Amino acid sequence: MDGGTSSKRRVEAPREGHNVSMGMDALDCPVCFHPLRPPIYQCSVGHFICSSCRPKLGRNKCHLCSAETTFQRCLGMERLMESVKVPCSNAKYGCVEKLTYYQKDEHEKECPNAPCFCPESSCSFAGATDALLDHFSSQHKWPSTTIKYSEDVMFRLEPGLHFLRTKDRQIFLRNVVLEPVGHAISVVSIQPKPKNSKFMCNMSYGSSLTVYFQSSTYLRSSSLSDGLPKGYNLILPKDEIADDGKATFLTFSIDDPNPKVKAREPICLKPVHGV
């Protein structure tokens, strides 16, 4: 009777979490040093190896103990690897994902909460893009403008930073610098993970009556971790800009990277009677 009661209590008792520390390299393949993931194999002694490295071993010889062996699936280790959950490295920037250990690197390559950085050299702020834009306006008072894809926006040609945002939460940095040769303009897409940009930028400049030059180029992307990107998209020669640029306007637009193409309606041919 007492044994039955004791057993029942053990089953119904809530399981409490425990703080456990371990060397995470114990969960990595000792050959490629990547996290082990199912299927996982072990030699006859118990040394683990991932499925990608197992075919690379010659003569079925263990990579650690050199014993000739037949590698078998280790279901216990596979179950352990499925149960190990870790936080994303971007948790402090707002990511709440709990990830299987071997999926952590894949997630972080595309994590939307990966940080971007303030380009001001004396500022150490880092955060997700939404927080970054709030920081720009509240701490540095840099201007920002909400734009629509493929619609022209006109700015006066004034040196300094100007941030542009779209409704789908993309952020762009436009920088105008006064160089000895003229006004140098750069535009960059602010992305946590720099990659080949899908954004086409169109720029032209001139007075209210005349357009002098037009330029179209794919934008670079940057997290701004190294400050402002080097290089320019457009340089306006000094001898073409009168009155220090006060009477010159920069027309700017960014093409929609995913344009919605309206499907053509089918053509219905009506029979003509009496022909």
Secondary structure, DSSP 8 states (H G I E B T S, - for coil): -HHHHHHHHHHHS----------GGGGB-TTT-SB--SSEEE-TT--EEETTTGGGSGGGB-TTT--B---EE-HHHHHHHHH-EEE-TTGGGT---EEEGGGHHHHHHH-TT--EE---TT---EE-HHHHHHHIIIII---EEE--TT--EEEE--SEEEEEE-TT--EEEEEEEEETTEEEEEEEEE-SS------EEEEEEE-SS-EEEEEEEE-EEE--TTSS-SS-SEEEEGGG--GGGTT-EEEEEE--SS--------------TT-
